[in-house]
């Protein structure tokens, strides 16, 4: 039986694709983005996280090994909501492509049951993996962070070369794609980076739209509970005027834009 490791199942999700969705978060990510708001999704292994209760501090395990059938059964419980809203399931992370066999088996089951399947990905994966996964998807949510390769390596730990190549490959496949851009003040929201993303996105086909994701601190407490250092603890939140200006640039270039996914 094919098994994989997940760290969360979020029901009734409204920002991870069309309609009402179930978002499944797969554990493990080859990137180490400084602003990651799901730090519990980076390590592929189950790990300990603590939380404070009325009786004191307790340790819990984040990360559960599940078989494909058990996970699909959980997803199918909300199929009525998917059908009525045009929703489905979104596989997120971590990086779902870091568990390719598990992901492919999950997608095959969704395809068999005619459940709309979306993938939320950094795009950092071997081309051979991508070629197996793309035909099973109805939508791809593709993170495009930093266009300069040196800066991408500095802030995410990996080169963006294969990421950009994979996005071009996906766009050529005719699978619908939404580009997602995290707006991190001083890192990814500058005019130069936004301009480069605009020019690159303009060369691609099948781009349905752009999701601007302003930096937030929702995950900051998780770093402390995992015993990790939050490298963006001093980063300011993006101003509404700056976000609006970036939105206008993309809309003026003909892209449909949403804020926050």
CORWOMO-V819454 format. One record per residue. N is the residue number from 0. RES is the residue in one small letter. SS is DSSP state (hx for helix, st for strand, lp for the rest). PHI is phi in degrees with one decimal (NA if undefined). OMEGA is omega as a letter, one per 20 degrees, with the letter a starting at -180 (999 if undefined). Layout:
BEGIN
((N/RES/SS/PHI/OMEGA) (N/RES/SS/PHI/OMEGA))
END
This chain:
BEGIN
((0/x/lp/NA/r) (1/x/lp/-74.7/r) (2/x/st/-125.9/r) (3/x/st/-151.0/a) (4/x/st/-114.3/r) (5/x/st/-118.9/r) (6/x/st/-125.9/r) (7/x/st/-167.0/r) (8/x/st/-122.0/a) (9/x/st/-107.8/r) (10/x/st/-92.2/r) (11/x/st/57.4/r) (12/x/st/-74.5/a) (13/x/lp/-119.2/a) (14/x/lp/-123.5/a) (15/x/lp/-118.1/a) (16/x/lp/129.1/a) (17/x/lp/-72.5/r) (18/x/lp/67.8/r) (19/x/lp/-82.6/a) (20/x/st/-132.9/r) (21/x/st/-107.9/r) (22/x/st/-104.3/r) (23/x/st/-106.6/a) (24/x/st/-99.5/r) (25/x/st/-86.2/a) (26/x/lp/-89.7/r) (27/x/lp/109.5/r) (28/x/lp/-149.7/r) (29/x/lp/-78.0/r) (30/x/lp/-92.6/r) (31/x/lp/-134.1/a) (32/x/lp/-62.0/a) (33/x/lp/-60.9/a) (34/x/lp/-98.3/a) (35/x/lp/-52.5/r) (36/x/lp/-100.3/r) (37/x/lp/-124.9/a) (38/x/hx/-61.5/r) (39/x/hx/-70.7/r) (40/x/hx/-95.2/a) (41/x/lp/-77.7/a) (42/x/lp/-71.6/a) (43/x/lp/-69.9/a) (44/x/lp/-95.5/r) (45/x/lp/-56.5/a) (46/x/st/-143.5/a) (47/x/st/-92.8/r) (48/x/st/-129.7/a) (49/x/st/-107.8/r) (50/x/st/-143.3/a) (51/x/st/-95.2/r) (52/x/st/-123.4/r) (53/x/lp/-63.1/a) (54/x/lp/-97.5/r) (55/x/st/124.4/a) (56/x/st/-86.3/r) (57/x/st/-128.4/r) (58/x/st/-96.6/r) (59/x/st/-130.0/r) (60/x/st/-100.0/r) (61/x/st/-107.6/a) (62/x/lp/120.8/a) (63/x/st/-129.7/r) (64/x/st/-83.0/a) (65/x/st/-133.0/r) (66/x/st/-85.4/a) (67/x/hx/-59.5/a) (68/x/hx/-60.9/a) (69/x/hx/-64.8/a) (70/x/hx/-70.8/r) (71/x/hx/-63.7/r) (72/x/hx/-60.0/r) (73/x/hx/-67.1/r) (74/x/hx/-66.5/a) (75/x/hx/-66.3/a) (76/x/lp/-60.9/a) (77/x/lp/-111.0/a) (78/x/hx/-63.1/r) (79/x/hx/-62.5/r) (80/x/hx/-66.5/r) (81/x/hx/-61.9/a) (82/x/hx/-64.0/a) (83/x/hx/-76.5/a) (84/x/hx/-107.6/a) (85/x/lp/74.8/a) (86/x/lp/-95.4/a) (87/x/st/166.7/a) (88/x/st/-118.9/r) (89/x/st/-121.2/r) (90/x/st/-99.1/a) (91/x/st/-127.6/a) (92/x/st/-167.3/j) (93/x/lp/41.5/r) (94/x/lp/-126.1/a) (95/x/hx/-56.9/a) (96/x/hx/-69.5/r) (97/x/hx/-79.8/r) (98/x/hx/-121.9/a) (99/x/hx/-63.2/a) (100/x/hx/-68.3/r) (101/x/hx/-64.1/a) (102/x/hx/-61.9/a) (103/x/hx/-62.9/r) (104/x/hx/-66.7/r) (105/x/hx/-63.9/a) (106/x/hx/-65.8/r) (107/x/hx/-60.4/r) (108/x/hx/-67.5/r) (109/x/hx/-64.4/r) (110/x/hx/-59.8/a) (111/x/hx/-62.0/a) (112/x/lp/-93.7/a) (113/x/lp/57.3/r) (114/x/lp/-97.4/r) (115/x/st/-57.5/a) (116/x/st/-121.3/r) (117/x/st/-121.7/r) (118/x/st/-124.1/r) (119/x/st/-103.4/a) (120/x/st/-139.5/r) (121/x/lp/-82.2/a) (122/x/lp/80.7/a) (123/x/lp/-91.0/a) (124/x/lp/-164.0/r) (125/x/lp/-60.6/a) (126/x/hx/-57.8/a) (127/x/hx/-61.4/r) (128/x/hx/-66.2/a) (129/x/hx/-59.7/a) (130/x/hx/-63.0/r) (131/x/hx/-78.2/a) (132/x/hx/-85.7/a) (133/x/hx/-51.8/a) (134/x/lp/-63.0/a) (135/x/lp/-94.9/a) (136/x/lp/-107.9/r) (137/x/lp/-101.9/r) (138/x/st/-160.5/r) (139/x/st/-123.8/r) (140/x/st/-101.7/a) (141/x/st/-112.6/r) (142/x/st/-73.5/r) (143/x/lp/-125.8/a) (144/x/lp/-98.9/a) (145/x/lp/-136.9/a) (146/x/lp/-83.0/r) (147/x/lp/-72.9/a) (148/x/hx/-64.1/a) (149/x/hx/-63.9/r) (150/x/hx/-69.7/r) (151/x/hx/-62.3/r) (152/x/hx/-64.5/a) (153/x/hx/-62.8/a) (154/x/hx/-99.7/r) (155/x/hx/-122.5/r) (156/x/lp/88.8/a) (157/x/lp/-137.4/r) (158/x/lp/-71.3/r) (159/x/lp/-96.9/a) (160/x/hx/-59.3/a) (161/x/hx/-69.0/r) (162/x/hx/-63.9/a) (163/x/hx/-67.1/r) (164/x/hx/-63.3/a) (165/x/hx/-68.1/r) (166/x/hx/-64.6/r) (167/x/hx/-62.7/a) (168/x/hx/-66.5/r) (169/x/hx/-64.1/a) (170/x/hx/-61.0/r) (171/x/hx/-73.6/a) (172/x/lp/-84.4/a) (173/x/lp/75.1/r) (174/x/lp/-74.3/a) (175/x/lp/-56.8/a) (176/x/st/-133.2/r) (177/x/st/-115.0/r) (178/x/st/-86.0/r) (179/x/st/-115.9/a) (180/x/st/-120.1/r) (181/x/st/-72.5/a) (182/x/st/-99.3/a) (183/x/lp/-105.3/a) (184/x/lp/-54.3/r) (185/x/lp/80.7/a) (186/x/lp/-122.7/a) (187/x/lp/-120.5/a) (188/x/lp/-98.7/a) (189/x/lp/-71.5/a) (190/x/hx/-58.7/a) (191/x/hx/-64.8/a) (192/x/hx/-65.8/r) (193/x/hx/-63.2/r) (194/x/hx/-62.9/r) (195/x/hx/-66.9/r) (196/x/hx/-63.4/r) (197/x/hx/-57.8/a) (198/x/hx/-65.5/a) (199/x/hx/-67.1/a) (200/x/hx/-61.9/a) (201/x/lp/-67.9/r) (202/x/lp/-90.8/a) (203/x/lp/-101.6/r) (204/x/lp/-99.2/r) (205/x/lp/63.6/r) (206/x/st/-80.6/a) (207/x/st/-76.6/a) (208/x/st/172.7/a) (209/x/st/-128.5/r) (210/x/st/-107.8/r) (211/x/st/-92.2/a) (212/x/st/-115.6/a) (213/x/st/-61.6/r) (214/x/lp/-56.7/r) (215/x/lp/-142.2/a) (216/x/lp/-115.1/a) (217/x/lp/-60.1/a) (218/x/lp/-91.3/a) (219/x/hx/-62.0/a) (220/x/hx/-66.5/a) (221/x/hx/-63.2/a) (222/x/hx/-59.4/a) (223/x/hx/-63.8/a) (224/x/hx/-71.5/r) (225/x/hx/-92.7/a) (226/x/lp/75.3/a) (227/x/lp/-108.3/r) (228/x/lp/-93.2/r) (229/x/lp/-86.0/a) (230/x/lp/-76.7/r) (231/x/lp/-113.5/a) (232/x/lp/-60.6/a) (233/x/lp/-99.6/a) (234/x/lp/-72.0/r) (235/x/lp/-74.4/r) (236/x/lp/-73.9/r) (237/x/lp/-67.9/r) (238/x/lp/-73.6/a) (239/x/hx/-63.1/r) (240/x/hx/-66.2/r) (241/x/hx/-66.6/r) (242/x/hx/-60.9/a) (243/x/hx/-63.4/r) (244/x/hx/-64.9/r) (245/x/hx/-67.3/r) (246/x/hx/-57.9/a) (247/x/hx/-62.4/r) (248/x/hx/-61.2/a) (249/x/hx/-71.1/r) (250/x/hx/-64.9/r) (251/x/hx/-66.5/r) (252/x/lp/-86.5/r) (253/x/lp/98.3/a) (254/x/lp/-93.5/r) (255/x/lp/-77.3/a) (256/x/st/-121.1/r) (257/x/st/-126.6/r) (258/x/st/-105.5/r) (259/x/lp/87.2/r) (260/x/lp/92.9/999))
END
